[in-house]
Amino acid sequence: MLHPKSAARIQTIPETIFATMSALAVEHNAVNLGQGFPDFDGPGWIIEEAYQAMKAAKNQYAPLHGTRTLREAVAGYYAKSYGIEADTEREITVTSGATEALYASITALIDPGDEALMFEPFYDAHQANVLLAGGTPKYITLHKPDFTFRTEELERLISPNVKLLILNNPQNPLGKVFTREELETLASYAVENDWIVISDEVYEFLTYDDAEHIPIATLPGMRERTITISSTGKTFGLTGWKIGYAVAPPELTAAIRKVHQFTTFAVNTPGQIAMGHALGRLDKYLPEFREQYARKRNMLHNGLLKGQFAPHMPRGSYFMMVDIPSDLGMNDVELAQTLVKQHGVAVIPPSVFYGSSDEGGSMLRLCFAKTDATLQAGLEKLVEV
Ligand SMILES: Cc1ncc(COP(=O)(O)O)c(C=O)c1O
């Protein structure tokens, strides 16, 4: 129950499904394949760096826009991996996770009455932040079975009120990686209609097989209109440290920092120092990281084939969608409740990530950022249904 004096604009904000399902998982002592974080620790060498920084008295406020070494490390890999040159003083802002970068960016841009286009299923914070800012989310469905969008559906939403296009690539929950052709289509609409694009790329390093992550900011006409957001929590499996960043041209960065200065002001110092160090060693770190997740993806996929939940093979992220067999006679919310209460496995019902289509009701989202033992235990429970 909300306090009766709560602001009107928060009345429509639901409790995040991740908190709901994780609480149910604890209550029923269930295997948690729901919330998107690893159930194993991040690399010891990064933790050691943070510890050393703490012991070296790096414990006071960091600069508002982030420690110099972390901003330099972000600029370094953007230049090397993507050919994007970012000015460390005027174009990179370190935030408390990608979550704060999203909040600051959307709050900085959306006025009441503005519209923001987003793909559904969406990441729930994208929708919530637009609502909190008094804006209106508009949804473009990524349709089953291959999770593509129809340009005519996008065109129907074009209006002078649209200010933002919010993209998540690689995509949570679908595991979709947008192709160059798809991104070019989106870029042409953004340029033609003068939209700002917020591109949430927290799974930028988790692509599989021949899928290539292409930041939309690298396409012609996009660098000057794109805010690219990422998260060291996802990249290094240390989600609890909440260190993310936004890379954007100077005027957009100035707008983001206006919100950031009075939201968190600065992000924890030892963690930033450690992450600056870690991002400088991506070349060494990434092959094993990617290999580990590709193996977990295959393990979950192959295990699911023995049961009745048909998996959609993801090309990115650490999520997998599965189809609910129609003869179970349950939608995703009913089945997720049954699974956690009667079968001891927590999953996410994705219909909460849709604003217009009902396609989500026929699927479940599983997370494979889990130890092999957790995956095995979860699979055993899913296969017995
Ligand atoms: C698409 C997406 N964006 C942002 C976040 C939040 O990132 P952070 O933990 O860095 O705040 C998540 C976490 O699950 C996510 O899946």
The ligand as an SDF file (V2000), in Angstrom:
LIG
                    3D

 16 16  0  0  0  0  0  0  0  0999 V2000
   18.8430   -4.2860  -20.1440 C   0  0  0  0  0  0  0  0  0  0  0  0
   19.3360   -3.8950  -18.8020 C   0  0  0  0  0  0  0  0  0  0  0  0
   19.6490   -2.6120  -18.5660 N   0  0  0  0  0  0  0  0  0  0  0  0
   20.0980   -2.2000  -17.3700 C   0  0  0  0  0  0  0  0  0  0  0  0
   20.2530   -3.0920  -16.3250 C   0  0  0  0  0  0  0  0  0  0  0  0
   20.7220   -2.5950  -14.9870 C   0  0  0  0  0  0  0  0  0  0  0  0
   22.1040   -2.5380  -14.9360 O   0  0  0  0  0  0  0  0  0  0  0  0
   22.8540   -2.1380  -13.5780 P   0  0  0  0  0  0  0  0  0  0  0  0
   22.8440   -3.3430  -12.6930 O   0  0  0  0  0  0  0  0  0  0  0  0
   24.2320   -1.7560  -14.0170 O   0  0  0  0  0  0  0  0  0  0  0  0
   22.1260   -1.0070  -12.9610 O   0  0  0  0  0  0  0  0  0  0  0  0
   19.9380   -4.4400  -16.5150 C   0  0  0  0  0  0  0  0  0  0  0  0
   20.0490   -5.4110  -15.4060 C   0  0  0  0  0  0  0  0  0  0  0  0
   19.4670   -6.4780  -15.4130 O   0  0  0  0  0  0  0  0  0  0  0  0
   19.4800   -4.8480  -17.7960 C   0  0  0  0  0  0  0  0  0  0  0  0
   19.1650   -6.1330  -18.0440 O   0  0  0  0  0  0  0  0  0  0  0  0
  1  2  1  0
  2  3  1  0
  2 15  2  0
  3  4  2  0
  4  5  1  0
  5  6  1  0
  5 12  2  0
  6  7  1  0
  7  8  1  0
  8  9  2  0
  8 10  1  0
  8 11  1  0
 12 13  1  0
 12 15  1  0
 13 14  2  0
 15 16  1  0
M  END
$$$$
